């Protein structure tokens, strides 16, 4: 295993220390229990948003903490759910008295630990609602998951709900909005290579020299099929085809499209795939109203990409356009 | 070779098409001759800035086109200099009559082709000055280079000179500023893995399972030494030590620090290395006044990182803080 790390057991802690040093104007990191929090939290009168999950998917979630997005993120160990005490501490730290939304990706450990934390918070007078994101069309049930896995739509939900919270949506309205984003978002990913969890020291799965995996999970969970290396055109058509067919997305639908890199894929290739995606969606008459191309929800150094489409009405587009200032997403600052 | 591409010969063209679709609000792409240009170019009364070089280092340079940074970028084939006709066409397209600055990394082909283009432009009444960036402390002379290679300081020079051009610096003053950035900037990089040029189809160089290369060039040119895998702490100390000793940077110097990923390294590891860098510089009494952590000058999917330090006075820091809106860098929008 070749990685830029010290002790494999300290990777998350040392990385968070660097995040805090690099972005002291935006966020703070607290340890034991460990969470990342907006520098100006709690924001008076605003419903707070907390997310979290295993580390190794950066910038998600810790890179999305800041004005217009998350109030706090709870990073677990690599590919491991955060603990209830982390989530409880973060939730209590950001609550200004008007409640907290938990955005939870659908993995068994995450769902269970966020539930336990929510109960602990509610016992202490903090009003919490949770929304589960389960947008991955690749498979029903998976390693670590009952039902569909939560992937790229999480990024879009955090941006859109973050904007709505800044605008003053109350907790019930914010949770309803988040559920609506989840219901209208679909994703699928693929891998050219595996990745290696530092504390494990060997690749999570094996892929042959000329093999790729379609429908991969963000922890390397099995997808729909293994196939021989194909051109970007064909890979994009298969991913987009599965995503479009599932909602289904139809002609004249407006979408927010995310072409996401898995961590080890050069930006050059992501733009190339994005161009294929635009061609395919145009062929369906689907209108890309907004787009995001880059590494947003990753799997360590895995090479590959995922496509997320969110059917968006004027409210969602307007919230998408609102200002955001986080380490990883920033516009209209 | 597993890559998200179609025909290896069309990678640059198809990727640029995607860049144009994704960022139509910021830039346009013109083909044959091929260059990327600010959507609002030429900007009346402003000295324009053109850079370029081989593709495969994205976001540099095409991702730095936009307000507050480059007016145009000329992408060559992967790891191949752009041609004089590309550079000439871009230069003429952005000139508003008050001259154009060429920022050129010190590689023999780049320097020669930018010189030829400048002569062609001057024959057509466009005033051009060129500044060569040669900040890599790893080696004197290299494959493709007489003298030192140009690397990370290029990113900082493009940001700072871009701001100065927006403020109205004339060509002579802008070129002097760019030379000053180059004189005060130093870099060194390292690789955990090689990378594969699409049209070649096999890794540029071989590194053993437990080997890393210190002082690597951004095209995989040999560095100072191969050594066994080491902890991030030691790798950072060696890179930072070489960079600090070269200028030299001294106690109480203010710096802009860039911790750059080579393309295939997870953000988690980059933040971890950044934390080591801050500790080391603090030990020297060097003050990190501004910082940038992420993938800015890459080598396709190479895993590794580089460190750039720029000794910065108040003028450079103020220009650094000015607004910038490009695909890859954006603040105070």
Interface residues (C-beta under 8 A of the other chain):
Chain A: X2 X3 X4 X5 X6 X7 X11 X12 X14 X15 X16 X17 X18 X19 X21 X22 X55 X56 X58 X59 X63 X192 X193 X209 X210 X212 X229 X231 X232 X233 X235 X263 X264 X265 X266 X267 X268 X269 X270 X271 X272 X273 X274 X275 X276 X278 X291 X293 X295 X298 X300 X301 X303 X304 X305 X330 X331 X332 X333
Chain B: X2 X3 X4 X5 X6 X7 X11 X12 X14 X15 X16 X17 X18 X19 X21 X22 X55 X56 X58 X59 X63 X192 X193 X209 X210 X212 X229 X231 X232 X233 X235 X263 X264 X265 X266 X267 X268 X269 X270 X271 X272 X273 X274 X275 X278 X291 X293 X295 X298 X300 X301 X303 X304 X305 X330 X331 X332 X333
